[in-house]
Amino acid sequence: MTPYWRQHQSEQTSRQSSDHTQTMGEGQGVGEGSGRADSTCIGWGILWFLLLIVAFWVAGFCCFFYIVLNMFAACAEGLNPACEFFLKGLQLTGFCAQHMIKGTPIGEAFK
């Protein structure tokens, strides 16, 4: 008796061989850009990486206060703006990483 995973694997290889195979680089992509980064894009990416390192420590600081204040925000509605502020601090790492990958200038990121 053949194990399930072997049967499944042989089914996949037979399906792949019957499908039209494409080599790398072929196909109809939906991405933007030429695939090449210019020097300004790389420079902004490096700057965003440095900001990401700082944002990591800021997010760690905000995490503690967000957790503590969020427990008490259920009782005191006045703490909700503070919780939202610390949540933005937590999301700072994702913000920096997203713009680092894109190579966004700092002025355009905060528009």
LUMNUDREN-19889 format. One line per 2 residues: number of its first residue (from 1); their letters; for each residue y, x, z of N, C-alpha, C. Coordinates in steps of 0.02 Angstrom, whole numbers, always signed. Example, Ala and Ser with C-alpha at 12.3 -4.5 7.8 and 13.67 -1.06 7.14 Angstrom:
1) as) -284:+660:+390:-225:+615:+390:-165:+660:+390  -112:+642:+354:-53:+684:+357:+2:+645:+394
! end
This chain:
1) mt) -59:+42:+0:+0:+0:+0:+62:+45:+0  +109:+31:-44:+170:+71:-50:+222:+45:-1
3) py) +254:+91:+35:+307:+69:+82:+364:+35:+45  +398:-8:+82:+452:-48:+53:+507:-4:+23
5) wr) +526:+49:+58:+580:+90:+34:+562:+125:-31  +498:+141:-42:+478:+172:-105:+481:+122:-162
7) qh) +460:+60:-148:+464:+8:-199:+537:-3:-219  +580:-8:-168:+651:-20:-181:+681:+37:-220
9) qs) +661:+99:-203:+687:+158:-236:+665:+159:-310  +602:+142:-323:+579:+143:-392:+611:+87:-433
11) eq) +627:+30:-401:+661:-24:-436:+732:-2:-455  +765:+34:-410:+833:+57:-425:+834:+107:-482
13) ts) +786:+153:-482:+786:+204:-536:+770:+172:-603  +727:+121:-603:+713:+89:-667:+773:+49:-691
15) rq) +810:+18:-645:+871:-18:-664:+924:+30:-689  +931:+87:-657:+982:+135:-677:+967:+164:-746
17) ss) +904:+175:-761:+887:+205:-825:+900:+155:-882  +893:+90:-868:+905:+41:-920:+979:+26:-929
19) dh) +1021:+37:-878:+1092:+26:-883:+1125:+80:-926  +1184:+63:-952:+1223:+112:-989:+1250:+163:-939
21) tq) +1232:+225:-948:+1255:+277:-901:+1319:+307:-926  +1363:+320:-880:+1427:+352:-896:+1430:+419:-861
23) tm) +1461:+466:-894:+1472:+530:-863:+1537:+528:-824  +1545:+576:-781:+1605:+578:-740:+1667:+584:-784
25) ge) +1717:+544:-769:+1778:+545:-807:+1783:+489:-857  +1726:+458:-873:+1728:+402:-919:+1739:+338:-880
27) gq) +1757:+287:-914:+1766:+222:-881:+1838:+201:-885  +1850:+144:-856:+1918:+116:-858:+1944:+113:-787
29) gv) +1979:+164:-766:+2006:+166:-699:+2068:+124:-692  +2083:+106:-632:+2142:+65:-618:+2192:+104:-575
31) ge) +2182:+169:-568:+2227:+208:-526:+2293:+222:-559  +2339:+249:-519:+2405:+265:-544:+2412:+341:-549
33) gs) +2457:+363:-590:+2473:+434:-594:+2430:+471:-643  +2447:+534:-651:+2413:+576:-700:+2356:+615:-669
35) gr) +2348:+613:-603:+2296:+650:-570:+2317:+720:-550  +2378:+739:-569:+2405:+804:-551:+2462:+795:-501
37) ad) +2465:+837:-452:+2519:+834:-403:+2570:+887:-419  +2633:+869:-417:+2685:+919:-427:+2701:+952:-361
39) st) +2744:+1003:-362:+2758:+1041:-302:+2794:+1001:-249  +2836:+953:-269:+2871:+913:-219:+2823:+867:-183
41) ci) +2774:+840:-219:+2724:+796:-188:+2683:+835:-136  +2665:+895:-153:+2626:+937:-107:+2669:+956:-47
43) gw) +2733:+971:-59:+2778:+987:-3:+2786:+930:+46  +2794:+869:+19:+2800:+811:+63:+2734:+798:+100
45) gi) +2679:+811:+67:+2614:+802:+99:+2605:+850:+158  +2628:+911:+150:+2625:+960:+205:+2670:+938:+262
47) lw) +2730:+914:+246:+2775:+891:+298:+2745:+831:+336  +2714:+785:+299:+2683:+727:+331:+2624:+749:+374
49) fl) +2588:+802:+353:+2533:+827:+394:+2559:+854:+460  +2615:+890:+458:+2643:+915:+521:+2666:+857:+566
51) ll) +2695:+806:+535:+2714:+747:+573:+2652:+710:+600  +2598:+714:+564:+2536:+682:+586:+2509:+715:+650
53) iv) +2516:+780:+654:+2495:+816:+715:+2536:+793:+774  +2602:+786:+765:+2645:+762:+819:+2629:+689:+834
55) af) +2616:+649:+782:+2602:+578:+791:+2537:+567:+829  +2491:+614:+823:+2428:+609:+861:+2443:+609:+936
57) wv) +2487:+653:+958:+2503:+656:+1030:+2545:+596:+1051  +2589:+573:+1008:+2628:+513:+1023:+2582:+452:+1030
59) ag) +2533:+447:+986:+2486:+390:+988:+2444:+393:+1052  +2424:+452:+1073:+2386:+458:+1135:+2427:+436:+1195
61) fc) +2491:+453:+1195:+2536:+432:+1249:+2544:+357:+1248  +2556:+329:+1189:+2567:+256:+1183:+2505:+216:+1198
63) cf) +2447:+245:+1185:+2384:+210:+1196:+2376:+190:+1269  +2388:+237:+1313:+2381:+223:+1385:+2427:+166:+1407
65) fy) +2490:+171:+1389:+2538:+120:+1410:+2526:+53:+1376  +2502:+54:+1315:+2486:-9:+1281:+2430:-45:+1316
67) iv) +2378:-9:+1335:+2321:-40:+1369:+2343:-68:+1437  +2381:-30:+1474:+2402:-53:+1541:+2448:-113:+1535
69) ln) +2499:-109:+1492:+2546:-164:+1486:+2516:-226:+1455  +2468:-217:+1411:+2437:-274:+1378:+2398:-317:+1428
71) mf) +2371:-286:+1480:+2337:-325:+1532:+2385:-371:+1568  +2445:-346:+1581:+2494:-385:+1619:+2536:-431:+1575
73) aa) +2533:-420:+1509:+2573:-462:+1463:+2549:-534:+1462  +2486:-545:+1481:+2461:-614:+1484:+2496:-653:+1540
75) ca) +2516:-618:+1592:+2550:-650:+1649:+2626:-651:+1640  +2653:-597:+1613:+2725:-591:+1606:+2743:-585:+1533
77) eg) +2772:-638:+1506:+2790:-640:+1434:+2843:-588:+1416  +2881:-565:+1464:+2933:-515:+1451:+2906:-447:+1431
79) ln) +2842:-436:+1442:+2812:-371:+1424:+2789:-368:+1351  +2791:-424:+1316:+2769:-424:+1246:+2809:-378:+1200
81) pa) +2875:-375:+1206:+2911:-326:+1163:+2891:-254:+1178  +2878:-237:+1241:+2857:-169:+1257:+2787:-155:+1229
83) ce) +2744:-206:+1232:+2677:-198:+1203:+2681:-186:+1128  +2725:-223:+1094:+2733:-214:+1022:+2761:-144:+1005
85) ff) +2806:-120:+1047:+2833:-53:+1037:+2779:+0:+1043  +2736:-5:+1094:+2683:+44:+1102:+2629:+36:+1048
87) lk) +2620:-24:+1023:+2573:-34:+968:+2598:+1:+905  +2663:-1:+893:+2691:+36:+836:+2679:+111:+844
89) gl) +2683:+136:+905:+2668:+206:+919:+2595:+222:+904  +2550:+176:+918:+2480:+185:+902:+2469:+188:+827
91) ql) +2505:+148:+790:+2497:+144:+718:+2533:+200:+681  +2567:+242:+717:+2605:+297:+685:+2560:+346:+649
93) tg) +2500:+359:+676:+2455:+406:+642:+2433:+379:+574  +2418:+315:+570:+2399:+286:+506:+2456:+287:+456
95) fc) +2516:+274:+481:+2576:+276:+439:+2586:+345:+410  +2581:+397:+452:+2590:+465:+428:+2534:+485:+379
97) aq) +2472:+467:+395:+2417:+485:+351:+2423:+452:+282  +2444:+389:+282:+2452:+353:+218:+2505:+387:+175
99) hm) +2561:+406:+204:+2614:+437:+165:+2598:+510:+149  +2556:+542:+189:+2535:+610:+174:+2492:+610:+111
101) ik) +2447:+562:+105:+2404:+558:+46:+2445:+543:-17  +2494:+500:-11:+2535:+482:-68:+2587:+535:-84
103) gt) +2606:+577:-36:+2658:+626:-46:+2727:+594:-49  +2737:+542:-10:+2799:+504:-10:+2855:+543:+24
105) pi) +2914:+546:-6:+2971:+576:+29:+2989:+534:+91  +3014:+568:+141:+3027:+534:+205:+3078:+478:+198
107) ge) +3128:+488:+157:+3178:+436:+147:+3150:+373:+117  +3101:+380:+72:+3071:+320:+41:+3021:+286:+88
109) af) +2993:+322:+136:+2943:+293:+180:+2974:+243:+229  +3035:+254:+247:+3067:+212:+298:+3113:+159:+267
111) k) +3106:+145:+203:+3148:+93:+172:+3123:+25:+190
! end
